[in-house]
């Protein structure tokens, strides 16, 4: 699930940058999209680890 969310996040953020924010630089769109995808991956991992800690307690 974590990887799927990451894969879906990348093109969605790319489209948001292209059409809503009107960013024309490919490098800027790449960096923003990759950062968002990595952020989703990390946040989901943190959420899962907290969820497992609560199950242990």
C-alpha positions as CSV (number, residue, x, y, z in Angstrom):
1,X,0.0,0.0,0.0
2,X,2.8,2.4,0.9
3,X,4.5,2.0,-2.5
4,X,1.2,2.3,-4.4
5,X,0.5,5.7,-2.7
6,X,4.0,6.8,-3.6
7,X,3.5,5.8,-7.2
8,X,0.2,7.6,-7.4
9,X,1.4,10.7,-5.7
10,X,4.1,11.4,-8.2
11,X,2.0,12.0,-11.4
12,X,-0.8,13.7,-9.4
13,X,1.7,16.3,-8.1
14,X,3.3,16.6,-11.5
15,X,-0.1,17.5,-13.0
16,X,-0.9,19.9,-10.2
17,X,2.4,21.7,-10.8
18,X,1.7,21.8,-14.6
19,X,-1.9,22.9,-14.7
20,X,-2.7,24.5,-11.4
21,X,0.6,26.1,-10.5
22,X,1.6,26.7,-14.1
23,X,5.2,25.7,-13.5
24,X,7.0,25.3,-16.8
25,X,10.4,24.1,-15.6
26,X,10.7,20.3,-15.9
27,X,13.4,20.2,-13.3
28,X,11.2,22.1,-10.8
29,X,8.3,19.8,-11.4
30,X,10.5,16.8,-11.1
31,X,12.0,17.9,-7.7
32,X,8.6,18.9,-6.3
33,X,6.9,15.6,-7.4
34,X,9.7,13.5,-6.1
35,X,9.8,15.3,-2.8
36,X,6.1,14.9,-2.4
37,X,6.3,11.2,-3.3
38,X,9.1,10.6,-0.8
39,X,7.2,12.6,1.9
40,X,4.1,10.4,1.4
41,X,6.3,7.3,1.7
42,X,7.9,8.5,4.9
43,X,4.7,9.7,6.5
44,X,2.9,6.5,5.7
45,X,5.8,4.5,7.2
46,X,5.6,6.6,10.4
47,X,1.9,6.2,10.6
48,X,2.2,2.4,10.3
49,X,4.9,2.2,13.0
50,X,2.8,4.2,15.4
51,X,-0.2,2.0,14.6
52,X,1.9,-1.1,15.4
53,X,3.1,0.5,18.7
54,X,-0.4,1.1,19.8
55,X,-1.3,-2.6,19.1
56,X,1.6,-3.7,21.3
57,X,0.4,-1.6,24.2
